[in-house]
Amino acid sequence: MEKIGVMIKSILKIGVSLIIGFVLFTYVFIKLTEQPESYEKISHPFSNVYVECRASVNQFIQLFDTHYESCSHPRQGSLHFVSENEVFFNMFDYTEECRWNYTCYEDGSKVTKLYFENTSFDSKTRTFKGSIVFDKRLAGEKLEKIYQRNYVITFNKNYTKIFEGQEEWLFDDGSKAILKYNHKNEEVGYRGDDHYYLIDYNSPHYHQLEE
């Protein structure tokens, strides 16, 4: 009888261990496979920073893609969506001198934050609209005499990418130029001309990127 009692206790211990192990495994599995709560509730781009990206030529491996993704630092060439009424483009450079023409005005002063005016956001189409008006003219042959840039920005479903839309550049002489956003859509433009924005990893809404 004593041996039977020992066997029963051993079986009970094994059974309890298996149950505990199963419960722990189930809990971990659920946590690993469930979507983050913030992922499902994101319905706007605000509080996020988006860095400017382009497709650069891949000189080494061209088996799958002749280009690779090249993005700017969030302190230079980035869109900051603080709120619907506070959105700015950051052109801050690392040096005090005007090393690059596009970071300076004609009078030699630095270009830093460029705030948007007349902003609006449509959550149904995930589209932001706004304009940057220049009180002073930029230095540089290609960018000088721009007095306004009008933006139409469309986000993907989880607000990690700006992949559609455009910038309309208006010049003092009445001419204009259109820069379209695109990412791997050949119907819009050549892959090497891709111009888009990706969410910066320090943004509160950052998570796994989706197409």
Residue pairs with C-beta under 8 A, 6 or more apart in sequence:
36 207
38 204
38 205
38 207
39 158
39 207
42 158
42 159
42 205
43 123
44 121
44 123
44 159
45 81
45 121
45 128
45 155
45 159
45 205
46 81
46 82
46 83
46 84
47 81
47 82
47 203
47 204
47 205
48 81
48 159
48 199
48 200
48 203
48 204
48 205
48 206
49 74
49 78
49 79
49 80
49 81
49 199
49 200
49 202
49 203
50 78
50 79
50 81
50 162
50 197
50 198
50 199
50 200
50 203
51 71
51 72
51 73
51 74
51 77
51 78
51 197
51 198
51 199
51 200
52 71
52 72
52 77
52 78
52 79
52 195
52 197
53 69
53 70
53 71
53 72
53 183
53 194
53 195
53 196
53 197
53 198
54 70
54 71
54 194
54 195
54 196
55 67
55 68
55 69
55 70
55 191
55 192
55 193
55 194
56 67
56 68
56 69
56 70
57 66
57 67
57 192
58 65
58 66
58 67
58 68
65 191
66 191
66 192
67 191
67 192
67 194
69 198
71 198
72 78
74 90
74 200
74 202
75 90
75 92
75 94
76 90
76 91
76 92
76 93
76 94
77 90
77 91
78 89
78 90
78 197
78 200
79 87
79 88
79 89
79 90
79 153
79 162
79 197
80 87
80 88
80 89
80 90
81 87
81 128
82 88
84 119
84 120
84 121
85 119
86 115
87 115
87 116
87 119
87 128
87 130
88 113
88 114
88 115
88 116
89 113
89 114
89 116
89 132
90 112
90 113
90 114
91 102
91 103
91 111
91 112
91 113
91 114
92 103
92 110
92 112
92 113
93 99
93 100
93 103
93 110
96 110
98 104
98 108
98 110
98 139
101 138
101 139
101 140
101 141
101 143
102 111
102 138
102 139
102 140
102 143
103 110
103 111
104 110
104 111
104 138
104 139
104 140
105 111
105 136
105 137
105 138
105 139
106 136
106 137
106 138
106 139
106 144
107 136
108 139
109 136
111 138
114 132
115 132
116 130
116 131
116 132
116 151
117 130
117 131
117 132
117 133
118 129
118 130
118 131
119 128
119 129
119 130
120 128
120 129
120 130
121 127
121 128
121 129
122 128
125 154
126 154
126 155
126 156
126 157
126 159
127 152
127 153
127 154
127 155
127 165
128 151
128 152
128 153
128 154
128 155
129 150
129 151
129 152
129 153
130 150
130 151
131 148
131 149
131 150
131 151
132 148
132 149
132 151
133 147
133 148
134 146
134 147
134 148
134 149
137 144
137 145
137 146
137 147
137 172
138 144
138 146
145 171
145 172
145 173
146 169
146 170
146 171
146 172
147 170
147 171
147 172
148 169
148 170
149 167
149 168
149 169
149 170
150 167
150 168
150 170
151 165
151 166
151 167
151 168
152 165
152 166
153 162
153 165
153 181
154 162
154 163
154 164
154 165
154 181
155 161
155 162
155 163
156 162
156 163
156 210
156 211
157 210
158 207
158 210
159 199
159 205
160 198
160 199
160 205
160 206
160 207
160 209
160 210
161 183
161 196
161 197
161 198
161 199
161 209
161 210
162 181
162 196
162 197
162 198
163 181
163 182
163 183
163 185
163 196
164 181
164 182
165 180
165 181
166 178
166 179
166 180
166 181
167 178
167 179
167 181
168 176
168 177
168 178
169 176
169 177
169 178
169 179
170 176
171 177
179 195
180 188
180 189
180 195
181 195
181 196
181 197
182 188
182 189
182 193
182 194
182 195
182 196
183 194
183 196
184 191
184 194
198 209
199 205
199 206
199 209
200 206
